[in-house]
Amino acid sequence: MLTSGDVIDVDLGIPIGSEAGFPRPVVVVTAQLILDQQPTLIQVVPLTSTIRNFRSEVVIEPQQSGLAHISAAQCQHIRAISTARISQPRGNVGAVKLRSMREVLALLMDLD
């Protein structure tokens, strides 16, 4: 079962323009209350090993996330995906990084 903050590998397909695409790790940001119901659609934030220091990105360390390198969670690229896209789990970003990501998502969407 998925947990909020899980880092999983997915295939996002061929990107158009500046979209995140291709096989890559992503962070599951769907609320745990929803994940507990085993949905077939979840919300994810793509990760990249290119660190740009954008305000819309959160740096993720490799320790517990299962990543090989420091990466940036590209909150500006949040998207819904089918759980059928999941190829393998890696780890979890932890509560602090997940909270940071959700704060950036709230800022991007002008939520309180």
N, C-alpha and C positions, 0 to 999 in steps of 0.2 A: 504494500500500500504506500502511496505517496505521502510525503510530509511537506508542509510549507518550508521553503528554504532548501529543498533537495536540489542538488546539481545532477542533471541527467543529460545524456546525449540524445539529440534529436536531429532529424534531417529537415531543415526549414525550406528546402527546395531552392530553385534558382531565383535570386533576388532581382528586383526591378529597381533601377536607380540606386539610391543609398540604403535600401533595405538590408537588414541582416539576412543572410541566407546560408545555404550549404549545410552539410553535417557540422554540428558544433555543440558544445555544452551550453545549457541554459539553466536558469534558476526558476524553480516553481514558486510563484508568488500568490497563487490561489489560496484563499482562506482555508484553514484546517477544517472548519465546520463544513465547507463544501467538499473538500477532499475526502472527508470521512464517509461521504455518500457515494464515493467511487464514480465521479463524473467521467464522461467520455470526452469532455472538452475542458482544458485547463489554461490558465494564464501563465505565461513564462516571460522571462527577460533574458535575451541572448547575452552570452559572454564573448569577449574578445581579448586576445593577448596584447593588442595595441592599446597602450595607455595614453589617452589624450588629455586627461585632467579636465574634462567637461563637467559642469555642475550637474548634468543629467546622468552621470555615471558614478558608480560606487566601486572602489577597488576591493577585490577579493583576493585574499592570501591563499596559497595552495594547501596549507596544513590539513584541515579537516574537510575541505571542499572536494578533495580528490583530484584537483587540477595539478598539472605538471608545472605551471608557471603562474605568476601573479597575473590576474586578469581584471578586466573592467566589466561590470554589469551595466549593459547599455539600456537603462530604464526608458530612454526615449524610443526604444524599439519594442516595447511591450506588445505581446500579441497572444491571441488565443490559438491553441493547437489541439488537434485530436490526440488522445493518449496513444493511439495506434502509431504515432510518429516516434515514440520513445524506443530507443535501442538499448540503453543500459544506464544504470545508476552509477554515480561516482562518489557522492558524499553529501554534505549539507553545509551551507554557509554559516549557520548558527544564528541565534536570536538577535544579536547585536547588528550584524550585517543585514539580516532580513528587515529589521526595523529601519535601518538607514535607507534601504531600497524603497520601502513603503513610504517613507517620508519624501523621497525624491518623486515617487509616483504621484503622491498627493499634490506636491508642488506643480508638477507637469499638468495635472488635471484640474488645478485650482480647487482642490478639496480642503475642507477644514481639518 
